[in-house]
Amino acid sequence: TALQRKFEEEEKNIQISTPKNCQTVELRFKGDKVARAMGSIVEQAPVEGQRLGGLLVSKGFNYQLMAPSDLRIRTQ
């Protein structure tokens, strides 16, 4: 794909995953990354250690975690 060719030119070793809809994906990042929880996903404050599930949206170098129902509203 074009994305693979882009990173091959930069000589970076990457893995591209194309999961099926609703398939759980585990992402591993090097270094500390912070995602800001937005919208209805935070209507109730999470308990320490509780997992949040949602969509991870990247805008530039910022990451947002949101409920799928909030995607259209938050990404316009």
PQR file of N, CA, C, O and H, with PARSE charges and radii, in Angstrom:
ATOM      1  N   THR A   1       0.834  -1.194   0.000 -0.4000 1.5000
ATOM      2  CA  THR A   1       0.000   0.000   0.000 -0.0000 2.0000
ATOM      3  C   THR A   1       0.873   1.249   0.000  0.5500 1.7000
ATOM      4  O   THR A   1       2.084   1.183   0.214 -0.5500 1.4000
ATOM      5  N   ALA A   2       0.245   2.364  -0.240 -0.4000 1.5000
ATOM      6  CA  ALA A   2       0.973   3.629  -0.278 -0.0000 2.0000
ATOM      7  C   ALA A   2       1.589   3.963   1.076  0.5500 1.7000
ATOM      8  O   ALA A   2       2.688   4.514   1.146 -0.5500 1.4000
ATOM      9  H   ALA A   2      -0.738   2.418  -0.414  0.4000 1.0000
ATOM     10  N   LEU A   3       0.886   3.631   2.136 -0.4000 1.5000
ATOM     11  CA  LEU A   3       1.400   3.914   3.475 -0.0000 2.0000
ATOM     12  C   LEU A   3       2.671   3.115   3.755  0.5500 1.7000
ATOM     13  O   LEU A   3       3.624   3.643   4.328 -0.5500 1.4000
ATOM     14  H   LEU A   3      -0.007   3.183   2.078  0.4000 1.0000
ATOM     15  N   GLN A   4       2.686   1.858   3.357 -0.4000 1.5000
ATOM     16  CA  GLN A   4       3.882   1.034   3.551 -0.0000 2.0000
ATOM     17  C   GLN A   4       5.050   1.590   2.745  0.5500 1.7000
ATOM     18  O   GLN A   4       6.169   1.666   3.253 -0.5500 1.4000
ATOM     19  H   GLN A   4       1.912   1.429   2.892  0.4000 1.0000
ATOM     20  N   ARG A   5       4.805   1.979   1.498 -0.4000 1.5000
ATOM     21  CA  ARG A   5       5.870   2.532   0.659 -0.0000 2.0000
ATOM     22  C   ARG A   5       6.440   3.811   1.257  0.5500 1.7000
ATOM     23  O   ARG A   5       7.647   4.046   1.198 -0.5500 1.4000
ATOM     24  H   ARG A   5       3.896   1.917   1.086  0.4000 1.0000
ATOM     25  N   LYS A   6       5.567   4.639   1.835 -0.4000 1.5000
ATOM     26  CA  LYS A   6       6.034   5.887   2.444 -0.0000 2.0000
ATOM     27  C   LYS A   6       7.062   5.608   3.540  0.5500 1.7000
ATOM     28  O   LYS A   6       8.110   6.252   3.593 -0.5500 1.4000
ATOM     29  H   LYS A   6       4.587   4.448   1.883  0.4000 1.0000
ATOM     30  N   PHE A   7       6.764   4.663   4.397 -0.4000 1.5000
ATOM     31  CA  PHE A   7       7.665   4.369   5.496 -0.0000 2.0000
ATOM     32  C   PHE A   7       8.873   3.554   5.061  0.5500 1.7000
ATOM     33  O   PHE A   7       9.926   3.639   5.692 -0.5500 1.4000
ATOM     34  H   PHE A   7       5.913   4.140   4.354  0.4000 1.0000
ATOM     35  N   GLU A   8       8.746   2.767   3.997 -0.4000 1.5000
ATOM     36  CA  GLU A   8       9.907   2.050   3.464 -0.0000 2.0000
ATOM     37  C   GLU A   8      10.941   3.035   2.954  0.5500 1.7000
ATOM     38  O   GLU A   8      12.140   2.825   3.140 -0.5500 1.4000
ATOM     39  H   GLU A   8       7.890   2.698   3.485  0.4000 1.0000
ATOM     40  N   GLU A   9      10.494   4.112   2.310 -0.4000 1.5000
ATOM     41  CA  GLU A   9      11.407   5.144   1.819 -0.0000 2.0000
ATOM     42  C   GLU A   9      12.165   5.793   2.966  0.5500 1.7000
ATOM     43  O   GLU A   9      13.324   6.175   2.807 -0.5500 1.4000
ATOM     44  H   GLU A   9       9.520   4.282   2.159  0.4000 1.0000
ATOM     45  N   GLU A  10      11.523   5.918   4.114 -0.4000 1.5000
ATOM     46  CA  GLU A  10      12.157   6.512   5.294 -0.0000 2.0000
ATOM     47  C   GLU A  10      12.933   5.471   6.095  0.5500 1.7000
ATOM     48  O   GLU A  10      13.502   5.785   7.141 -0.5500 1.4000
ATOM     49  H   GLU A  10      10.582   5.607   4.244  0.4000 1.0000
ATOM     50  N   GLU A  11      12.956   4.235   5.604 -0.4000 1.5000
ATOM     51  CA  GLU A  11      13.651   3.122   6.245 -0.0000 2.0000
ATOM     52  C   GLU A  11      13.211   2.910   7.694  0.5500 1.7000
ATOM     53  O   GLU A  11      14.030   2.660   8.578 -0.5500 1.4000
ATOM     54  H   GLU A  11      12.494   3.980   4.754  0.4000 1.0000
ATOM     55  N   LYS A  12      11.909   3.015   7.912 -0.4000 1.5000
ATOM     56  CA  LYS A  12      11.344   2.761   9.232 -0.0000 2.0000
ATOM     57  C   LYS A  12      10.618   1.426   9.199  0.5500 1.7000
ATOM     58  O   LYS A  12       9.909   1.120   8.241 -0.5500 1.4000
ATOM     59  H   LYS A  12      11.243   3.218   7.194  0.4000 1.0000
ATOM     60  N   ASN A  13      10.797   0.639  10.245 -0.4000 1.5000
ATOM     61  CA  ASN A  13      10.152  -0.667  10.347 -0.0000 2.0000
ATOM     62  C   ASN A  13       8.801  -0.481  11.045  0.5500 1.7000
ATOM     63  O   ASN A  13       8.754  -0.198  12.242 -0.5500 1.4000
ATOM     64  H   ASN A  13      11.373   0.888  11.024  0.4000 1.0000
ATOM     65  N   ILE A  14       7.717  -0.638  10.306 -0.4000 1.5000
ATOM     66  CA  ILE A  14       6.391  -0.475  10.888 -0.0000 2.0000
ATOM     67  C   ILE A  14       5.543  -1.695  10.564  0.5500 1.7000
ATOM     68  O   ILE A  14       5.839  -2.460   9.646 -0.5500 1.4000
ATOM     69  H   ILE A  14       7.756  -0.868   9.333  0.4000 1.0000
ATOM     70  N   GLN A  15       4.480  -1.853  11.343 -0.4000 1.5000
ATOM     71  CA  GLN A  15       3.489  -2.887  11.084 -0.0000 2.0000
ATOM     72  C   GLN A  15       2.157  -2.194  10.871  0.5500 1.7000
ATOM     73  O   GLN A  15       1.749  -1.361  11.680 -0.5500 1.4000
ATOM     74  H   GLN A  15       4.239  -1.231  12.088  0.4000 1.0000
ATOM     75  N   ILE A  16       1.481  -2.533   9.787 -0.4000 1.5000
ATOM     76  CA  ILE A  16       0.177  -1.948   9.489 -0.0000 2.0000
ATOM     77  C   ILE A  16      -0.873  -3.026   9.700  0.5500 1.7000
ATOM     78  O   ILE A  16      -0.773  -4.125   9.155 -0.5500 1.4000
ATOM     79  H   ILE A  16       1.813  -3.209   9.129  0.4000 1.0000
ATOM     80  N   SER A  17      -1.874  -2.697  10.492 -0.4000 1.5000
ATOM     81  CA  SER A  17      -2.942  -3.635  10.806 -0.0000 2.0000
ATOM     82  C   SER A  17      -4.251  -3.091  10.235  0.5500 1.7000
ATOM     83  O   SER A  17      -4.531  -1.896  10.333 -0.5500 1.4000
ATOM     84  H   SER A  17      -1.955  -1.804  10.935  0.4000 1.0000
ATOM     85  N   THR A  18      -5.034  -3.962   9.649 -0.4000 1.5000
ATOM     86  CA  THR A  18      -6.350  -3.577   9.132 -0.0000 2.0000
ATOM     87  C   THR A  18      -7.400  -4.487   9.759  0.5500 1.7000
ATOM     88  O   THR A  18      -7.860  -5.441   9.132 -0.5500 1.4000
ATOM     89  H   THR A  18      -4.806  -4.933   9.569  0.4000 1.0000
ATOM     90  N   PRO A  19      -7.778  -4.185  11.007 -0.5600 1.5000
ATOM     91  CA  PRO A  19      -8.733  -5.050  11.709  0.2800 2.0000
ATOM     92  C   PRO A  19     -10.134  -4.942  11.124  0.5500 1.7000
ATOM     93  O   PRO A  19     -10.489  -3.941  10.502 -0.5500 1.4000
ATOM     94  N   LYS A  20     -10.910  -5.979  11.332 -0.4000 1.5000
ATOM     95  CA  LYS A  20     -12.308  -5.968  10.932 -0.0000 2.0000
ATOM     96  C   LYS A  20     -13.077  -5.045  11.874  0.5500 1.7000
ATOM     97  O   LYS A  20     -12.606  -4.752  12.972 -0.5500 1.4000
ATOM     98  H   LYS A  20     -10.621  -6.792  11.837  0.4000 1.0000
ATOM     99  N   ASN A  21     -14.241  -4.591  11.458 -0.4000 1.5000
ATOM    100  CA  ASN A  21     -15.079  -3.747  12.312 -0.0000 2.0000
ATOM    101  C   ASN A  21     -15.346  -4.443  13.641  0.5500 1.7000
ATOM    102  O   ASN A  21     -15.601  -5.647  13.684 -0.5500 1.4000
ATOM    103  H   ASN A  21     -14.624  -4.830  10.565  0.4000 1.0000
ATOM    104  N   CYS A  22     -15.286  -3.692  14.696 -0.4000 1.5000
ATOM    105  CA  CYS A  22     -15.565  -4.144  16.064 -0.0000 2.0000
ATOM    106  C   CYS A  22     -14.533  -5.129  16.600  0.5500 1.7000
ATOM    107  O   CYS A  22     -14.766  -5.730  17.649 -0.5500 1.4000
ATOM    108  H   CYS A  22     -15.079  -2.714  14.661  0.4000 1.0000
ATOM    109  N   GLN A  23     -13.410  -5.316  15.928 -0.4000 1.5000
ATOM    110  CA  GLN A  23     -12.347  -6.190  16.430 -0.0000 2.0000
ATOM    111  C   GLN A  23     -11.501  -5.395  17.417  0.5500 1.7000
ATOM    112  O   GLN A  23     -11.108  -4.266  17.124 -0.5500 1.4000
ATOM    113  H   GLN A  23     -13.220  -4.828  15.077  0.4000 1.0000
ATOM    114  N   THR A  24     -11.220  -5.965  18.572 -0.4000 1.5000
ATOM    115  CA  THR A  24     -10.399  -5.315  19.569 -0.0000 2.0000
ATOM    116  C   THR A  24      -8.952  -5.272  19.105  0.5500 1.7000
ATOM    117  O   THR A  24      -8.418  -6.262  18.605 -0.5500 1.4000
ATOM    118  H   THR A  24     -11.539  -6.883  18.810  0.4000 1.0000
ATOM    119  N   VAL A  25      -8.325  -4.113  19.276 -0.4000 1.5000
ATOM    120  CA  VAL A  25      -6.939  -3.925  18.854 -0.0000 2.0000
ATOM    121  C   VAL A  25      -6.148  -3.373  20.032  0.5500 1.7000
ATOM    122  O   VAL A  25      -6.592  -2.440  20.702 -0.5500 1.4000
ATOM    123  H   VAL A  25      -8.759  -3.309  19.683  0.4000 1.0000
ATOM    124  N   GLU A  26      -4.991  -3.943  20.283 -0.4000 1.5000
ATOM    125  CA  GLU A  26      -4.117  -3.445  21.347 -0.0000 2.0000
ATOM    126  C   GLU A  26      -2.978  -2.675  20.691  0.5500 1.7000
ATOM    127  O   GLU A  26      -2.275  -3.199  19.827 -0.5500 1.4000
ATOM    128  H   GLU A  26      -4.630  -4.701  19.739  0.4000 1.0000
ATOM    129  N   LEU A  27      -2.805  -1.426  21.112 -0.4000 1.5000
ATOM    130  CA  LEU A  27      -1.762  -0.573  20.550 -0.0000 2.0000
ATOM    131  C   LEU A  27      -0.651  -0.398  21.568  0.5500 1.7000
ATOM    132  O   LEU A  27      -0.912  -0.185  22.752 -0.5500 1.4000
ATOM    133  H   LEU A  27      -3.375  -1.000  21.814  0.4000 1.0000
ATOM    134  N   ARG A  28       0.573  -0.486  21.111 -0.4000 1.5000
ATOM    135  CA  ARG A  28       1.724  -0.262  21.991 -0.0000 2.0000
ATOM    136  C   ARG A  28       2.492   0.937  21.464  0.5500 1.7000
ATOM    137  O   ARG A  28       2.806   1.016  20.277 -0.5500 1.4000
ATOM    138  H   ARG A  28       0.785  -0.659  20.149  0.4000 1.0000
ATOM    139  N   PHE A  29       2.788   1.864  22.355 -0.4000 1.5000
ATOM    140  CA  PHE A  29       3.503   3.075  21.989 -0.0000 2.0000
ATOM    141  C   PHE A  29       4.842   3.114  22.702  0.5500 1.7000
ATOM    142  O   PHE A  29       4.964   2.672  23.844 -0.5500 1.4000
ATOM    143  H   PHE A  29       2.532   1.800  23.320  0.4000 1.0000
ATOM    144  N   LYS A  30       5.827   3.639  22.029 -0.4000 1.5000
ATOM    145  CA  LYS A  30       7.107   3.874  22.687 -0.0000 2.0000
ATOM    146  C   LYS A  30       7.024   5.247  23.333  0.5500 1.7000
ATOM    147  O   LYS A  30       6.554   6.206  22.720 -0.5500 1.4000
ATOM    148  H   LYS A  30       5.728   3.997  21.101  0.4000 1.0000
ATOM    149  N   GLY A  31       7.475   5.333  24.554 -0.4000 1.5000
ATOM    150  CA  GLY A  31       7.397   6.611  25.262 -0.0000 2.0000
ATOM    151  C   GLY A  31       5.995   6.843  25.793  0.5500 1.7000
ATOM    152  O   GLY A  31       5.090   6.033  25.588 -0.5500 1.4000
ATOM    153  H   GLY A  31       7.857   4.554  25.052  0.4000 1.0000
ATOM    154  N   ASP A  32       5.837   7.948  26.470 -0.4000 1.5000
ATOM    155  CA  ASP A  32       4.544   8.273  27.059 -0.0000 2.0000
ATOM    156  C   ASP A  32       3.671   9.004  26.055  0.5500 1.7000
ATOM    157  O   ASP A  32       4.090   9.992  25.451 -0.5500 1.4000
ATOM    158  H   ASP A  32       6.572   8.605  26.637  0.4000 1.0000
ATOM    159  N   LYS A  33       2.470   8.515  25.886 -0.4000 1.5000
ATOM    160  CA  LYS A  33       1.457   9.165  25.049 -0.0000 2.0000
ATOM    161  C   LYS A  33       0.255   9.422  25.942  0.5500 1.7000
ATOM    162  O   LYS A  33      -0.088   8.592  26.784 -0.5500 1.4000
ATOM    163  H   LYS A  33       2.130   7.713  26.377  0.4000 1.0000
ATOM    164  N   VAL A  34      -0.373  10.549  25.763 -0.4000 1.5000
ATOM    165  CA  VAL A  34      -1.535  10.897  26.556 -0.0000 2.0000
ATOM    166  C   VAL A  34      -2.709  11.122  25.620  0.5500 1.7000
ATOM    167  O   VAL A  34      -2.601  11.853  24.636 -0.5500 1.4000
ATOM    168  H   VAL A  34      -0.094  11.223  25.078  0.4000 1.0000
ATOM    169  N   ALA A  35      -3.825  10.493  25.932 -0.4000 1.5000
ATOM    170  CA  ALA A  35      -5.052  10.691  25.171 -0.0000 2.0000
ATOM    171  C   ALA A  35      -6.064  11.363  26.083  0.5500 1.7000
ATOM    172  O   ALA A  35      -6.269  10.943  27.222 -0.5500 1.4000
ATOM    173  H   ALA A  35      -3.913   9.899  26.732  0.4000 1.0000
ATOM    174  N   ARG A  36      -6.682  12.391  25.579 -0.4000 1.5000
ATOM    175  CA  ARG A  36      -7.691  13.112  26.345 -0.0000 2.0000
ATOM    176  C   ARG A  36      -9.053  12.461  26.088  0.5500 1.7000
ATOM    177  O   ARG A  36      -9.476  12.345  24.938 -0.5500 1.4000
ATOM    178  H   ARG A  36      -6.516  12.732  24.654  0.4000 1.0000
ATOM    179  N   ALA A  37      -9.736  12.040  27.148 -0.4000 1.5000
ATOM    180  CA  ALA A  37     -11.060  11.447  27.025 -0.0000 2.0000
ATOM    181  C   ALA A  37     -12.073  12.578  26.822  0.5500 1.7000
ATOM    182  O   ALA A  37     -12.074  13.566  27.556 -0.5500 1.4000
ATOM    183  H   ALA A  37      -9.392  12.134  28.083  0.4000 1.0000
ATOM    184  N   MET A  38     -12.937  12.414  25.809 -0.4000 1.5000
ATOM    185  CA  MET A  38     -13.857  13.481  25.431 -0.0000 2.0000
ATOM    186  C   MET A  38     -15.287  12.950  25.335  0.5500 1.7000
ATOM    187  O   MET A  38     -15.505  11.757  25.126 -0.5500 1.4000
ATOM    188  H   MET A  38     -12.936  11.611  25.212  0.4000 1.0000
ATOM    189  N   GLY A  39     -16.245  13.845  25.491 -0.4000 1.5000
ATOM    190  CA  GLY A  39     -17.649  13.550  25.198 -0.0000 2.0000
ATOM    191  C   GLY A  39     -18.319  12.623  26.181  0.5500 1.7000
ATOM    192  O   GLY A  39     -18.026  12.633  27.376 -0.5500 1.4000
ATOM    193  H   GLY A  39     -16.067  14.814  25.662  0.4000 1.0000
ATOM    194  N   SER A  40     -19.231  11.814  25.651 -0.4000 1.5000
ATOM    195  CA  SER A  40     -20.081  10.983  26.503 -0.0000 2.0000
ATOM    196  C   SER A  40     -19.317   9.877  27.221  0.5500 1.7000
ATOM    197  O   SER A  40     -19.822   9.289  28.178 -0.5500 1.4000
ATOM    198  H   SER A  40     -19.469  11.805  24.680  0.4000 1.0000
ATOM    199  N   ILE A  41     -18.106   9.595  26.763 -0.4000 1.5000
ATOM    200  CA  ILE A  41     -17.300   8.553  27.420 -0.0000 2.0000
ATOM    201  C   ILE A  41     -16.917   8.957  28.852  0.5500 1.7000
ATOM    202  O   ILE A  41     -16.581   8.098  29.668 -0.5500 1.4000
ATOM    203  H   ILE A  41     -17.696  10.073  25.986  0.4000 1.0000
ATOM    204  N   VAL A  42     -16.968  10.245  29.153 -0.4000 1.5000
ATOM    205  CA  VAL A  42     -16.576  10.735  30.479 -0.0000 2.0000
ATOM    206  C   VAL A  42     -17.745  11.368  31.234  0.5500 1.7000
ATOM    207  O   VAL A  42     -17.538  12.188  32.128 -0.5500 1.4000
ATOM    208  H   VAL A  42     -17.241  10.942  28.490  0.4000 1.0000
ATOM    209  N   GLU A  43     -18.959  10.990  30.877 -0.4000 1.5000
ATOM    210  CA  GLU A  43     -20.109  11.520  31.611 -0.0000 2.0000
ATOM    211  C   GLU A  43     -20.055  11.118  33.080  0.5500 1.7000
ATOM    212  O   GLU A  43     -20.511  11.855  33.955 -0.5500 1.4000
ATOM    213  H   GLU A  43     -19.127  10.323  30.151  0.4000 1.0000
ATOM    214  N   GLN A  44     -19.494   9.942  33.339 -0.4000 1.5000
ATOM    215  CA  GLN A  44     -19.261   9.508  34.720 -0.0000 2.0000
ATOM    216  C   GLN A  44     -17.755   9.361  34.898  0.5500 1.7000
ATOM    217  O   GLN A  44     -17.076   8.768  34.060 -0.5500 1.4000
ATOM    218  H   GLN A  44     -19.124   9.344  32.628  0.4000 1.0000
ATOM    219  N   ALA A  45     -17.246   9.899  35.983 -0.4000 1.5000
ATOM    220  CA  ALA A  45     -15.808   9.822  36.232 -0.0000 2.0000
ATOM    221  C   ALA A  45     -15.395   8.360  36.402  0.5500 1.7000
ATOM    222  O   ALA A  45     -16.029   7.626  37.160 -0.5500 1.4000
ATOM    223  H   ALA A  45     -17.798  10.381  36.664  0.4000 1.0000
ATOM    224  N   PRO A  46     -14.340   7.930  35.707 -0.5600 1.5000
ATOM    225  CA  PRO A  46     -13.888   6.542  35.850  0.2800 2.0000
ATOM    226  C   PRO A  46     -13.218   6.313  37.209  0.5500 1.7000
ATOM    227  O   PRO A  46     -12.637   7.230  37.791 -0.5500 1.4000
ATOM    228  N   VAL A  47     -13.307   5.102  37.688 -0.4000 1.5000
ATOM    229  CA  VAL A  47     -12.651   4.689  38.924 -0.0000 2.0000
ATOM    230  C   VAL A  47     -11.206   4.354  38.574  0.5500 1.7000
ATOM    231  O   VAL A  47     -10.937   3.849  37.485 -0.5500 1.4000
ATOM    232  H   VAL A  47     -13.779   4.358  37.215  0.4000 1.0000
ATOM    233  N   GLU A  48     -10.276   4.628  39.483 -0.4000 1.5000
ATOM    234  CA  GLU A  48      -8.869   4.337  39.223 -0.0000 2.0000
ATOM    235  C   GLU A  48      -8.691   2.875  38.844  0.5500 1.7000
ATOM    236  O   GLU A  48      -9.201   1.983  39.522 -0.5500 1.4000
ATOM    237  H   GLU A  48     -10.495   5.039  40.368  0.4000 1.0000
ATOM    238  N   GLY A  49      -7.965   2.635  37.762 -0.4000 1.5000
ATOM    239  CA  GLY A  49      -7.717   1.288  37.277 -0.0000 2.0000
ATOM    240  C   GLY A  49      -8.777   0.770  36.320  0.5500 1.7000
ATOM    241  O   GLY A  49      -8.600  -0.285  35.712 -0.5500 1.4000
ATOM    242  H   GLY A  49      -7.551   3.359  37.211  0.4000 1.0000
ATOM    243  N   GLN A  50      -9.883   1.506  36.178 -0.4000 1.5000
ATOM    244  CA  GLN A  50     -10.949   1.100  35.262 -0.0000 2.0000
ATOM    245  C   GLN A  50     -10.509   1.332  33.817  0.5500 1.7000
ATOM    246  O   GLN A  50      -9.898   2.356  33.511 -0.5500 1.4000
ATOM    247  H   GLN A  50     -10.027   2.364  36.672  0.4000 1.0000
ATOM    248  N   ARG A  51     -10.812   0.399  32.942 -0.4000 1.5000
ATOM    249  CA  ARG A  51     -10.492   0.548  31.523 -0.0000 2.0000
ATOM    250  C   ARG A  51     -11.598   1.324  30.825  0.5500 1.7000
ATOM    251  O   ARG A  51     -12.783   1.120  31.086 -0.5500 1.4000
ATOM    252  H   ARG A  51     -11.308  -0.433  33.191  0.4000 1.0000
ATOM    253  N   LEU A  52     -11.187   2.216  29.933 -0.4000 1.5000
ATOM    254  CA  LEU A  52     -12.137   2.924  29.088 -0.0000 2.0000
ATOM    255  C   LEU A  52     -12.003   2.384  27.679  0.5500 1.7000
ATOM    256  O   LEU A  52     -10.892   2.122  27.218 -0.5500 1.4000
ATOM    257  H   LEU A  52     -10.224   2.381  29.721  0.4000 1.0000
ATOM    258  N   GLY A  53     -13.103   2.217  27.001 -0.4000 1.5000
ATOM    259  CA  GLY A  53     -13.078   1.757  25.617 -0.0000 2.0000
ATOM    260  C   GLY A  53     -13.693   2.808  24.723  0.5500 1.7000
ATOM    261  O   GLY A  53     -14.647   3.483  25.111 -0.5500 1.4000
ATOM    262  H   GLY A  53     -14.006   2.430  27.376  0.4000 1.0000
ATOM    263  N   GLY A  54     -13.155   2.947  23.536 -0.4000 1.5000
ATOM    264  CA  GLY A  54     -13.693   3.919  22.602 -0.0000 2.0000
ATOM    265  C   GLY A  54     -12.821   4.001  21.372  0.5500 1.7000
ATOM    266  O   GLY A  54     -12.039   3.092  21.095 -0.5500 1.4000
ATOM    267  H   GLY A  54     -12.380   2.399  23.221  0.4000 1.0000
ATOM    268  N   LEU A  55     -12.951   5.073  20.644 -0.4000 1.5000
ATOM    269  CA  LEU A  55     -12.148   5.318  19.455 -0.0000 2.0000
ATOM    270  C   LEU A  55     -10.997   6.247  19.798  0.5500 1.7000
ATOM    271  O   LEU A  55     -11.192   7.266  20.459 -0.5500 1.4000
ATOM    272  H   LEU A  55     -13.586   5.812  20.869  0.4000 1.0000
ATOM    273  N   LEU A  56      -9.809   5.900  19.353 -0.4000 1.5000
ATOM    274  CA  LEU A  56      -8.645   6.756  19.550 -0.0000 2.0000
ATOM    275  C   LEU A  56      -8.470   7.566  18.269  0.5500 1.7000
ATOM    276  O   LEU A  56      -8.217   7.008  17.201 -0.5500 1.4000
ATOM    277  H   LEU A  56      -9.650   5.072  18.816  0.4000 1.0000
ATOM    278  N   VAL A  57      -8.607   8.880  18.385 -0.4000 1.5000
ATOM    279  CA  VAL A  57      -8.537   9.772  17.234 -0.0000 2.0000
ATOM    280  C   VAL A  57      -7.282  10.626  17.360  0.5500 1.7000
ATOM    281  O   VAL A  57      -7.029  11.225  18.406 -0.5500 1.4000
ATOM    282  H   VAL A  57      -8.812   9.333  19.252  0.4000 1.0000
ATOM    283  N   SER A  58      -6.509  10.677  16.298 -0.4000 1.5000
ATOM    284  CA  SER A  58      -5.271  11.457  16.282 -0.0000 2.0000
ATOM    285  C   SER A  58      -5.483  12.707  15.448  0.5500 1.7000
ATOM    286  O   SER A  58      -5.925  12.637  14.301 -0.5500 1.4000
ATOM    287  H   SER A  58      -6.714  10.190  15.449  0.4000 1.0000
ATOM    288  N   LYS A  59      -5.164  13.849  16.036 -0.4000 1.5000
ATOM    289  CA  LYS A  59      -5.180  15.130  15.319 -0.0000 2.0000
ATOM    290  C   LYS A  59      -3.806  15.744  15.535  0.5500 1.7000
ATOM    291  O   LYS A  59      -3.505  16.256  16.614 -0.5500 1.4000
ATOM    292  H   LYS A  59      -4.806  13.906  16.968  0.4000 1.0000
ATOM    293  N   GLY A  60      -2.980  15.688  14.506 -0.4000 1.5000
ATOM    294  CA  GLY A  60      -1.612  16.176  14.676 -0.0000 2.0000
ATOM    295  C   GLY A  60      -0.898  15.299  15.680  0.5500 1.7000
ATOM    296  O   GLY A  60      -0.782  14.089  15.485 -0.5500 1.4000
ATOM    297  H   GLY A  60      -3.225  15.272  13.630  0.4000 1.0000
ATOM    298  N   PHE A  61      -0.415  15.906  16.759 -0.4000 1.5000
ATOM    299  CA  PHE A  61       0.266  15.159  17.810 -0.0000 2.0000
ATOM    300  C   PHE A  61      -0.608  14.984  19.042  0.5500 1.7000
ATOM    301  O   PHE A  61      -0.118  14.576  20.095 -0.5500 1.4000
ATOM    302  H   PHE A  61      -0.509  16.889  16.918  0.4000 1.0000
ATOM    303  N   ASN A  62      -1.888  15.284  18.923 -0.4000 1.5000
ATOM    304  CA  ASN A  62      -2.828  15.152  20.030 -0.0000 2.0000
ATOM    305  C   ASN A  62      -3.711  13.934  19.809  0.5500 1.7000
ATOM    306  O   ASN A  62      -4.080  13.619  18.678 -0.5500 1.4000
ATOM    307  H   ASN A  62      -2.285  15.616  18.067  0.4000 1.0000
ATOM    308  N   TYR A  63      -4.042  13.261  20.887 -0.4000 1.5000
ATOM    309  CA  TYR A  63      -4.883  12.077  20.826 -0.0000 2.0000
ATOM    310  C   TYR A  63      -6.120  12.297  21.676  0.5500 1.7000
ATOM    311  O   TYR A  63      -6.048  12.859  22.769 -0.5500 1.4000
ATOM    312  H   TYR A  63      -3.742  13.517  21.806  0.4000 1.0000
ATOM    313  N   GLN A  64      -7.265  11.845  21.158 -0.4000 1.5000
ATOM    314  CA  GLN A  64      -8.525  11.932  21.885 -0.0000 2.0000
ATOM    315  C   GLN A  64      -9.165  10.559  21.909  0.5500 1.7000
ATOM    316  O   GLN A  64      -9.141   9.836  20.913 -0.5500 1.4000
ATOM    317  H   GLN A  64      -7.324  11.389  20.270  0.4000 1.0000
ATOM    318  N   LEU A  65      -9.742  10.199  23.055 -0.4000 1.5000
ATOM    319  CA  LEU A  65     -10.484   8.957  23.199 -0.0000 2.0000
ATOM    320  C   LEU A  65     -11.945   9.335  23.332  0.5500 1.7000
ATOM    321  O   LEU A  65     -12.311  10.106  24.219 -0.5500 1.4000
ATOM    322  H   LEU A  65      -9.762  10.786  23.864  0.4000 1.0000
ATOM    323  N   MET A  66     -12.788   8.796  22.452 -0.4000 1.5000
ATOM    324  CA  MET A  66     -14.198   9.172  22.477 -0.0000 2.0000
ATOM    325  C   MET A  66     -15.085   7.978  22.139  0.5500 1.7000
ATOM    326  O   MET A  66     -14.636   6.984  21.569 -0.5500 1.4000
ATOM    327  H   MET A  66     -12.490   8.169  21.732  0.4000 1.0000
ATOM    328  N   ALA A  67     -16.348   8.109  22.506 -0.4000 1.5000
ATOM    329  CA  ALA A  67     -17.332   7.091  22.165 -0.0000 2.0000
ATOM    330  C   ALA A  67     -17.603   7.155  20.663  0.5500 1.7000
ATOM    331  O   ALA A  67     -17.563   8.239  20.080 -0.5500 1.4000
ATOM    332  H   ALA A  67     -16.713   8.917  22.970  0.4000 1.0000
ATOM    333  N   PRO A  68     -17.876   6.020  20.030 -0.5600 1.5000
ATOM    334  CA  PRO A  68     -18.175   6.038  18.593  0.2800 2.0000
ATOM    335  C   PRO A  68     -19.300   6.997  18.223  0.5500 1.7000
ATOM    336  O   PRO A  68     -19.269   7.602  17.151 -0.5500 1.4000
ATOM    337  N   SER A  69     -20.291   7.142  19.095 -0.4000 1.5000
ATOM    338  CA  SER A  69     -21.414   8.044  18.811 -0.0000 2.0000
ATOM    339  C   SER A  69     -20.995   9.516  18.790  0.5500 1.7000
ATOM    340  O   SER A  69     -21.702  10.348  18.223 -0.5500 1.4000
ATOM    341  H   SER A  69     -20.317   6.651  19.965  0.4000 1.0000
ATOM    342  N   ASP A  70     -19.857   9.844  19.400 -0.4000 1.5000
ATOM    343  CA  ASP A  70     -19.374  11.228  19.439 -0.0000 2.0000
ATOM    344  C   ASP A  70     -18.457  11.572  18.263  0.5500 1.7000
ATOM    345  O   ASP A  70     -18.090  12.734  18.094 -0.5500 1.4000
ATOM    346  H   ASP A  70     -19.283   9.168  19.861  0.4000 1.0000
ATOM    347  N   LEU A  71     -18.087  10.597  17.463 -0.4000 1.5000
ATOM    348  CA  LEU A  71     -17.102  10.819  16.399 -0.0000 2.0000
ATOM    349  C   LEU A  71     -17.535  11.922  15.441  0.5500 1.7000
ATOM    350  O   LEU A  71     -16.752  12.823  15.142 -0.5500 1.4000
ATOM    351  H   LEU A  71     -18.385   9.653  17.600  0.4000 1.0000
ATOM    352  N   ARG A  72     -18.741  11.864  14.972 -0.4000 1.5000
ATOM    353  CA  ARG A  72     -19.221  12.858  14.007 -0.0000 2.0000
ATOM    354  C   ARG A  72     -19.233  14.264  14.600  0.5500 1.7000
ATOM    355  O   ARG A  72     -18.856  15.222  13.924 -0.5500 1.4000
ATOM    356  H   ARG A  72     -19.378  11.132  15.215  0.4000 1.0000
ATOM    357  N   ILE A  73     -19.654  14.396  15.832 -0.4000 1.5000
ATOM    358  CA  ILE A  73     -19.746  15.709  16.480 -0.0000 2.0000
ATOM    359  C   ILE A  73     -18.361  16.289  16.754  0.5500 1.7000
ATOM    360  O   ILE A  73     -18.126  17.476  16.527 -0.5500 1.4000
ATOM    361  H   ILE A  73     -19.960  13.618  16.381  0.4000 1.0000
ATOM    362  N   ARG A  74     -17.446  15.452  17.242 -0.4000 1.5000
ATOM    363  CA  ARG A  74     -16.135  15.935  17.703 -0.0000 2.0000
ATOM    364  C   ARG A  74     -15.099  16.104  16.594  0.5500 1.7000
ATOM    365  O   ARG A  74     -14.065  16.730  16.827 -0.5500 1.4000
ATOM    366  H   ARG A  74     -17.637  14.488  17.427  0.4000 1.0000
ATOM    367  N   THR A  75     -15.338  15.572  15.410 -0.4000 1.5000
ATOM    368  CA  THR A  75     -14.318  15.640  14.358 -0.0000 2.0000
ATOM    369  C   THR A  75     -14.724  16.534  13.179  0.5500 1.7000
ATOM    370  O   THR A  75     -14.130  16.440  12.106 -0.5500 1.4000
ATOM    371  H   THR A  75     -16.178  15.064  15.221  0.4000 1.0000
ATOM    372  N   GLN A  76     -15.702  17.377  13.361 -0.4000 1.5000
ATOM    373  CA  GLN A  76     -16.106  18.279  12.272 -0.0000 2.0000
ATOM    374  C   GLN A  76     -15.170  19.450  12.162  0.5500 1.7000
ATOM    375  O   GLN A  76     -15.356  20.310  11.302 -0.5500 1.4000
ATOM    376  H   GLN A  76     -16.184  17.454  14.234  0.4000 1.0000
TER
END
